[in-house]
Amino acid sequence: MTRYLDPARSRAVLIGASNFVEADGLPSIPAVSGNLEGIRAALTGPTTGSLTAEHCTLLRDPSSASEIGQALARSAEATDVLFVYYSGHGLVDDRGRLYLSLSSTNPDQLRWTALPFDALREELATSPAAIRILVLDCCFSGRAFEAMSDSRGAITGQIDVAGTYTMTSTTANATAYAPTGAKYTAFTHALLAALQGEESLTLDEVFREVELALISRGLPRPQRRAINAAGNLILTKRRRAVPPRSMSEVSNIQPGHHFSTRRQAHDAGVHRPLQAGICGTRKTGAESIVISGGYKDDEDNGEVIIYTGHGGQDQAGNQISDQSLDDSGNAALVTSCLDGLPVRVIRGWQSGSPYAPSKGYRYDGLYRVTSYGSKTSLDGFLIWQFRLEACEGTPLPKTQQQETLEVLTESKVKRANARTRTVANKSERVPAAVQRIVRSSSVRRQVREWHDNRCQLCSVRIEVPGGSYSEGAYIRSLESPHNGPDATGNALCLCPNCHVMLDSGAIVLGDDLSVIRAGEEVGMLNTHPQHVIDLECVKQHRNRWSNAAMPTSTLDTTEAERQRISIRSGTQTDVTEPAPRNVTAGTGPNS
């Protein structure tokens, strides 16, 4: 479950080495100074900052390892989150061990003039913080993973139990990139863009943004290692309030609309990322996907798409490792499946599908993720695949042959567009209006998020691959004649079983939020401080079912009998009021 850090119980230590005193030593890195200021501003600034300035220690050009040790010792006050950032030269000795440069570092005497990464690792291991975040922006920084995963294991085990998130700018054998004259190094520039974006992102989502930014520029691929759900932490606040992202059609863009480039689709708001094939997060679900031939296991049958998730590929498009549902794009599609959210589908000319456009990209309407599962890919590694089916009203996309042919016979048009129910005859059209209740998915999703998908009646949390499942249920039905409010006070987070029992009146609630089943109190409703239940809705639901559950002969009773029935069923009906003669019994689901 995503969460923010606790400012009072969290600390940050930012270390940077940009200038070096040895005459024939290391070259200076002016961008490191900008890195330190940028990270400090992101963590403590008025717009995105989640820490106070006094809880963020900045060490600029430390000359000795003891300076860093003292700063880390003071950070022992951190019991929630400890964030440690280093930027400078990464150096490797003749035994392959990683050292972090100091201002006094002599490359020929690393053991005595640089900071051994092992020393930093041990400090992290002894921290009482629940989550430790380590970010290394230096050459060979990927060797940190080897150090944390060594066979000796004692320190590694301590870190793994508490939860760590390590992010590095390069692999174990690659150099980092610092453009001449730039304010920031390439890695930290991408990191700041993610931390200071319009939306609050989890660490996993931040890494994904950084990875895409660097790969798109042909720069070294960053690395990460997450233990015990540390990747679900949100490090910085939202920069500004933004309207909810559209999980439906984009205004003025109809299915069949062509775009010459991904940039045009981005500018139109149809698919915002310029590189990623999946747009969305675990929290919000997937907004859109692009089918562009990136994965050889994809299947495109027009109305039904088997879409391969993200991850595990090399730059040549070969699957070289297993995929995971922890990937933010894959997690977004899981959320869309569990929540029933529509996804915009864009097809690219590169996909090789008969339904792909002959050039550029084409928006093909809304699809729903109806199921997902794993299988072994054609390259022999585990992949996750998602089945998407066209929503009602989404036209069947044209094939390339249909796009290139100038003339189609009328019968071919009928077959190609069967789902649009196009007819040849000129039947009279009569305008008609249909009224329906549009339920707010955000209301039910908010309630489910508050309760972490745990049923408020029975406390069951249904675990599925990639997440958990629950249903948002309305206490007072939205349909006429009940006309309940579409608000969180009228919604509960329930498992499917309890949802059915609530809708059918097998379970009602007392005014004290006791759970009543078959006239007997069986427990209390699980609550959340932010989830305030509307007691008027509770009373309406209870009154709706109290008499309906009784035999017909009890509907015409004396005042004393009505009082006794009210007490037994848990209602608070005023005995001076006449009993209702017309009882409305629900016959369908409330949600």
C-alpha positions, 0 to 999 in steps of 0.5 A, spaced: 500 500 500 502 506 498 504 511 503 508 518 505 513 518 509 513 521 516 516 528 516 518 528 524 521 521 524 525 521 517 531 524 515 536 525 509 543 525 508 546 528 501 553 527 500 557 530 494 564 530 491 565 535 486 572 538 487 578 535 489 585 537 492 590 532 489 593 536 483 594 530 479 588 526 482 580 526 479 577 531 475 572 536 478 564 535 477 561 542 477 554 538 476 555 535 483 553 542 486 547 543 482 545 535 484 545 537 491 541 543 491 536 540 487 535 534 491 535 538 497 530 543 494 525 537 492 525 534 499 525 540 503 522 545 498 515 549 499 511 545 493 514 538 493 518 538 500 516 532 505 522 534 510 523 540 514 530 543 512 533 541 519 532 534 518 536 534 511 543 534 512 548 536 506 555 535 506 559 538 500 566 536 498 567 532 505 574 531 506 574 525 510 570 519 511 569 521 518 565 527 516 560 522 513 560 517 519 558 523 524 552 525 519 549 518 519 550 517 526 546 523 527 541 521 522 539 515 527 533 519 529 530 516 523 525 511 525 521 511 519 525 513 513 532 514 512 534 517 505 542 517 503 544 520 496 551 520 494 554 524 487 561 524 485 566 519 482 565 512 483 572 508 483 574 501 483 580 497 486 584 492 484 579 487 487 573 490 484 570 493 491 567 500 490 569 506 493 566 513 493 570 519 492 572 525 497 575 531 496 581 528 498 581 522 494 587 519 491 586 514 486 592 510 488 590 510 495 583 509 495 583 505 501 585 511 505 583 517 502 576 514 499 569 512 503 569 504 502 562 503 500 562 497 505 562 502 510 556 506 508 552 499 507 554 497 514 551 504 517 545 503 513 544 496 516 544 499 523 539 504 522 533 504 526 529 506 520 523 502 517 525 504 510 532 506 508 533 509 501 540 509 498 541 513 491 548 513 488 549 517 482 556 515 480 560 511 475 560 503 477 554 504 482 551 498 480 556 494 484 553 496 490 548 491 489 553 486 489 556 488 495 549 488 498 548 481 496 554 478 498 555 471 500 557 473 507 550 475 508 549 478 515 549 485 513 544 484 507 539 480 511 539 486 516 537 491 511 532 486 507 528 485 513 527 492 515 526 494 507 531 498 503 530 501 496 537 502 492 537 506 486 543 507 482 545 511 475 549 505 472 550 498 472 556 495 475 561 496 469 558 502 466 560 510 467 555 515 469 554 521 464 555 528 466 554 533 460 559 539 460 556 545 462 550 542 465 547 544 471 545 537 473 548 530 471 544 526 467 541 521 472 540 526 477 536 531 472 531 525 470 530 523 478 529 531 479 524 531 473 520 525 476 520 527 484 518 534 482 513 532 477 505 534 477 503 528 481 506 524 487 509 518 485 512 512 488 519 510 488 517 504 483 514 509 479 520 514 480 525 509 477 520 507 471 520 515 469 528 515 470 529 509 466 525 511 460 528 518 460 535 515 460 534 510 455 530 514 450 537 519 450 541 513 449 544 513 456 546 508 461 540 504 464 539 505 471 538 500 476 534 498 482 533 493 488 527 494 492 526 489 499 519 489 502 515 493 499 519 499 500 518 501 492 511 503 494 513 509 498 511 516 496 518 521 497 515 528 495 508 531 495 504 533 489 507 540 485 500 542 484 493 540 484 491 536 477 484 534 475 483 526 475 486 523 469 481 521 463 480 513 463 475 514 457 475 518 451 479 524 449 475 530 447 474 531 440 478 525 438 474 519 435 476 512 434 480 512 427 483 518 428 490 518 425 497 521 428 503 521 424 508 521 431 507 519 438 509 526 439 502 528 436 498 523 440 502 525 447 500 533 445 493 530 444 492 527 451 491 520 448 497 517 450 502 521 454 508 517 454 513 518 448 517 512 449 513 507 454 507 503 451 503 503 458 501 509 461 498 509 468 500 507 475 498 502 480 494 507 484 490 510 478 490 504 473 492 504 466 490 510 461 492 508 455 497 503 451 500 502 445 501 496 440 507 497 436 510 490 435 515 491 441 513 484 444 513 478 439 508 474 444 502 480 442 496 477 439 491 482 435 485 480 433 481 486 432 476 486 438 480 482 442 487 483 444 492 479 448 497 484 450 504 483 453 506 486 459 512 491 460 519 488 462 525 483 461 527 485 454 534 488 452 535 493 447 534 488 441 527 486 443 529 479 446 526 477 452 532 476 457 529 475 464 522 474 467 517 480 468 514 482 474 507 485 476 511 490 480 512 493 474 508 500 474 505 499 467 503 492 469 501 494 476 496 499 472 493 494 467 492 489 473 488 495 477 484 496 470 482 489 470 480 489 478 476 496 477 473 495 471 476 501 468 477 502 460 483 503 457 485 507 450 488 503 445 493 506 440 495 502 434 502 503 431 504 501 424 510 497 427 506 492 430 505 487 424 498 486 426 493 486 420 489 491 424 495 496 424 495 502 420 499 503 414 503 509 417 503 512 423 499 511 429 491 510 430 487 511 436 482 505 436 477 507 442 476 504 449 477 496 451 477 493 458 482 488 461 478 482 462 483 478 465 490 477 465 495 471 467 502 469 466 506 464 461 512 462 458 514 467 452 517 465 446 524 466 448 523 462 454 522 467 460 516 468 464 511 474 461 505 477 464 499 478 458 493 482 459 486 480 455 483 486 452 476 486 449 473 492 445 468 496 449 460 496 447 460 502 441 468 501 440 468 500 432 472 494 429 478 497 427 480 497 419 485 492 416 491 495 412 488 492 406 481 496 408 485 503 409 489 502 402 483 500 397 479 506 394 473 502 393 469 497 398 463 493 396 457 494 400 457 487 403 465 488 405 463 494 409 458 491 412 462 485 414 468 489 416 464 494 421 459 489 423 460 491 431 457 498 428 451 495 426 451 499 419 445 498 415 444 499 408 437 501 408 435 509 409 431 507 415 428 513 419 432 515 425 428 518 431 432 522 436 431 518 443 434 520 450 436 515 455 437 516 463 441 512 467 445 513 473 452 514 472 456 511 478 462 515 481 468 510 480 472 514 484 468 514 490 468 506 491 475 506 489 477 511 495 473 507 500 477 501 498 483 505 498 482 507 505 480 500 507 486 497 503 481 492 500 479 489 506 472 487 507 469 492 512 464 486 515 468 480 515 475 483 515 477 478 509 482 481 504 482 477 497 489 477 494 490 476 487 497 476 483 499 483 482 494 486 488 488 485 492 480 485 490 474 488 493 468 491 491 465 498 492 458 497 495 452 502 496 448 502 503 442 505 500 441 504 493 442 509 487 436 507 483 429 510 484 425 510 489 431 509 494 435 515 490 441 514 495 447 519 494 453 517 490 458 519 496 463 515 500 458 516 506 454 511 502 459 506 500 462 500 503 469 496 502 466 489 501 468 482 499 463 479 494 460 475 499 458 480 504 456 485 498 451 480 496 448 479 503 448 487 504 444 488 497 439 482 499 438 484 506 441 478 509 446 483 513 443 490 515 447 495 520 445 498 526 445 506 528 452 504 532 454 500 526 453 494 529 453 488 524 446 485 524 445 478 521 438 474 521 436 479 527 442 477 531 448 482 532 454 479 530 460 484 530 461 491 528 463 494 522 470 496 521 471 503 520 477 508 518 478 515 521 477 518 514 471 514 512 464 517 515 458 513 514 452 516 513 447 514 518 441 516 514 443 511 509 444 506 514 437 507 517 434 507 510 437 500 508 435 497 514 428 500 514 428 497 507 429 490 509 426 489 516 419 488 514 421 485 507 424 480 511 418 478 515 412 474 513 406 477 509 402 477 515 406 481 520 406 487 515 399 489 518 400 489 525 399 493 532 403 499 534 406 494 540 408 489 535 411 494 530 415 496 536 417 489 538 419 488 531 423 494 530 427 493 536 428 486 534 431 488 527 435 493 530 431 499 527 429 506 531 422 507 528 418 512 532 412 508 534 408 514 534 408 514 526 404 510 522 407 503 519 409 503 512 404 500 507 408 499 501 414 496 502 420 496 497 424 490 497 430 490 493 431 485 487 438 487 484 445 489 486 446 496 489 453 498 486 
